[in-house]
Each structure stands twice: as C-alpha cells, then as structure tokens.
Amino acid sequence: MAGFVQIIEFKTSRIEEIEALGGPSTTEGSRPATFRRIIATADRDHPGTYFTIVEFDSFETAMENSGRPETSEFAAKMAALCDGPVTFHNLDVIREDTGEGAGNG
C-alpha cells in the first residue's frame, strides 16, 4: 500500500509540556484527522531527542493536514517548547511489510 510518512525530529528538555499539548487531532470541534497514525518516540541513544512519525494516505492528505489552522497552532506551541529547530523528513512509502506470517514456516 503506497502512502506518505512524515518524521518530525526535535530536541527538548520539556517533553512533558509538549505531550500535554495533546496534538491537533485532540482539538475540540476540529475536523476529522487526515492522518492514519501517529507514533511518538524518544531516541535512547540521544536523550532529549524525539521523533514523531506520522502516517498519511498520500502526500496530498499530509499537505491538507499541514494547512489546517489547528495543526499550525499546535506546531507553533510545540516549536516554542523545543531546544532548537524542528526538522521535517518527508518520505514517500515505496513498500510496506507488516511482518505477519514471519517465522511460520
């Protein structure tokens, strides 16, 4: 299944405050989310470094999400809590494997 993934890389000493923001999908009265899934991660090898992995059906739905006022508001609040710039990695999915059935033979 083709798709699009955005990885958001950031450093912060205020992760609890960022987590407390919730995210654009938790905004009351907002439109339905355009993403499939969000995974928030912490880098074990680099304390204070975090990656948010956001899966979308397509680049177009990712850009639709980016254009939403609630997304922009969340991003501005999040950036204010970061210790440096936020880096976005925009990736086209060329293959997926769920691992189902692995080791069953």
N, C-alpha and C positions, 0 to 999 in steps of 0.2 A: 504494500500500500504506500503510495507516494505521499509526501507531506512536507512539512516545513518545521524546523526546530530553531528556536532562538535560545541561546545560552547567554545569560546576563551574569557577568563576573564583577564582583565588587569586594572592597575591603571595608570593614567596620569594626569598631570596638563597642558598637551599640546595637548588636543583633536583636536583643530582646525588644528594643523600641521599634525596629524595622518589622519584626514579627507581629508586634501589637498593632501595626497599621492595618493588618489583615490582607489587603490587596484589592485591586479594582473589582474583582468578582464578588466581594462582600459588601459593596456599597449599596445601601438601601435604595430601592427604586431604580437601580441600574438595569440596562438591557441585559438579555442573556449573554453569557460569556461566549467569546468566539474561539477560545482555545479548547483543546481536548483534555489536556492535563498539565499540571504544574508540579515540579519536584524541586524542593528547596534543599540545598546541600551545603555542607561545611567541608572544607579541604583539611583532611587530617594532617597533611604534611606542612601546611602553611596556616597556622592559627590566625584567625581574623579574616581569612579569605573565604568567600562564599560564592556559589554558583546557583542560579535559578534556571532550571531547564523548563522551557515552555513548548509544548507540542501543539501544532496547528494543522488543520486540514490542508492549507495551502499558504503560499506567500501572501496572497491577496487577503485571506482572513487575518493573517498576522498584521498586515498594514491597516486593516479595518480596526483591529483591536488597538493599535498604536494611536489611531486618530480619535479614539473615544476620550471625552473630557475626563472621565473618572480615571482612565489609565494615565493621562498626563498629570493629573493631580497627585496620584499615588507615586509616580516616578519622581516628581519634584520633591515630595516629602521624603522619599527614600534617599534620594541623592543628598539631601541636607544632612542625613544621618551617616553618610559614608565618609571614610577617611581617604578621599581621593576620587578620581573619576570612575564612572561606571563604564564598563566595556561590554558592547553587544557583539555577539557572534551570530550571524545569520546563515543557517545551514539548510540546504535542500536535502531532503531524505532521498537516498537512492536505493536503499534496501532496508528491510526490517526483518528480524527473526525473533520470534517470541521464545524460542528455546523449548517449546512444547514438544514432547516426544523424545527429547535428547536423553540418551542413556537407556532407552527402552529396547535395546536390541542386542 
